Each structure stands twice: as structure tokens, then as C-alpha cells.
Amino acid sequence: MIEELFLNTVKHGHRGGSDAPVWITLTSDGGRVSLAYEDSAPPFNPFARATREMLEALAETRREGGLGVILAHGLSSSSDYAYVFGRNRIRLKVAAP
């Protein structure tokens, strides 16, 4: 999931290479892993209903990409997005196997 988020930041958020940092925080509590991922790319909510519907509609015709957002959302027990202090913040919780 982290790799997909990072690739989306570079490819779509910054339109290619960038020296901008990303911030990743992992915590574990009671068999759950929580991930907080932040970047300074322009605001984009990958979990917005319209974004998800668009990606699902394009699933048959796209050659690559777009599945990372759907995968991250599907594998997490909870997810949320916020644009805070100039950063996209994605938080995911995943039950440990």
C-alpha cells in the first residue's frame, strides 16, 4: 500500500520527479496496523466517491494504474483523507493476518 501511495504521489501529484518529502507513520495496536501517509502534492482525495466510481468505470479500458487506490481502500478496515496544513493525509487501518 505504501508503494502505491508513493508512486501516486510522484506520478500524479508531482507529475514526475520531485524532491518533496513524504511522511509515513506506522503504529500497531491490538492486532491492527495503522498507516498515516502524508505528501505535499496538490489536494486530492483518492477515497472520494467520484474518484472511486471513475476508477471502477475505467477498469476495463486502462492499461495501467488506478488499482492502487482501490486496493488500499479494499484492504483496509478503515480509511480517511484530509488536506491539513498543506498536506494530503491518508490514514488506513489494516487488521494483522
DANOR-V563856 format. One record per residue. N is the residue number from 1. RES is the residue in one small letter. PHI is phi in radians with two decimals (NA if undefined). Layout:
BEGIN
n=N res=RES phi=PHI
n=N res=RES phi=PHI
END
This chain:
BEGIN
n=1 res=m phi=NA
n=2 res=i phi=-1.10
n=3 res=e phi=-1.06
n=4 res=e phi=-1.08
n=5 res=l phi=-1.08
n=6 res=f phi=-1.13
n=7 res=l phi=-1.07
n=8 res=n phi=-1.13
n=9 res=t phi=-1.04
n=10 res=v phi=-1.21
n=11 res=k phi=-1.26
n=12 res=h phi=-1.77
n=13 res=g phi=-1.21
n=14 res=h phi=-1.88
n=15 res=r phi=0.96
n=16 res=g phi=2.16
n=17 res=g phi=-1.07
n=18 res=s phi=-2.80
n=19 res=d phi=-1.59
n=20 res=a phi=-1.15
n=21 res=p phi=-1.35
n=22 res=v phi=-2.12
n=23 res=w phi=-2.11
n=24 res=i phi=-2.21
n=25 res=t phi=-2.22
n=26 res=l phi=-2.03
n=27 res=t phi=-2.37
n=28 res=s phi=-2.22
n=29 res=d phi=-2.72
n=30 res=g phi=0.99
n=31 res=g phi=1.43
n=32 res=r phi=-2.08
n=33 res=v phi=-1.89
n=34 res=s phi=-1.91
n=35 res=l phi=-2.11
n=36 res=a phi=-2.03
n=37 res=y phi=-2.15
n=38 res=e phi=-2.28
n=39 res=d phi=-2.48
n=40 res=s phi=-1.84
n=41 res=a phi=-1.21
n=42 res=p phi=-0.99
n=43 res=p phi=-0.96
n=44 res=f phi=-2.76
n=45 res=n phi=-1.69
n=46 res=p phi=-1.24
n=47 res=f phi=-1.75
n=48 res=a phi=-1.08
n=49 res=r phi=-0.97
n=50 res=a phi=-1.11
n=51 res=t phi=-1.12
n=52 res=r phi=-1.08
n=53 res=e phi=-1.08
n=54 res=m phi=-1.11
n=55 res=l phi=-1.12
n=56 res=e phi=-1.17
n=57 res=a phi=-1.16
n=58 res=l phi=-1.50
n=59 res=a phi=-0.96
n=60 res=e phi=-1.30
n=61 res=t phi=-1.83
n=62 res=r phi=-1.39
n=63 res=r phi=-1.53
n=64 res=e phi=-2.72
n=65 res=g phi=1.47
n=66 res=g phi=1.55
n=67 res=l phi=-1.34
n=68 res=g phi=-1.05
n=69 res=v phi=-1.14
n=70 res=i phi=-1.13
n=71 res=l phi=-1.08
n=72 res=a phi=-1.04
n=73 res=h phi=-1.17
n=74 res=g phi=-1.23
n=75 res=l phi=-1.49
n=76 res=s phi=-1.68
n=77 res=s phi=-1.42
n=78 res=s phi=-2.70
n=79 res=s phi=-2.63
n=80 res=d phi=-2.66
n=81 res=y phi=-2.30
n=82 res=a phi=-2.61
n=83 res=y phi=-1.88
n=84 res=v phi=-2.26
n=85 res=f phi=0.89
n=86 res=g phi=1.34
n=87 res=r phi=-2.28
n=88 res=n phi=-1.33
n=89 res=r phi=-2.18
n=90 res=i phi=-1.97
n=91 res=r phi=-2.11
n=92 res=l phi=-2.27
n=93 res=k phi=-2.13
n=94 res=v phi=-2.25
n=95 res=a phi=-1.26
n=96 res=a phi=-1.21
n=97 res=p phi=-1.16
END
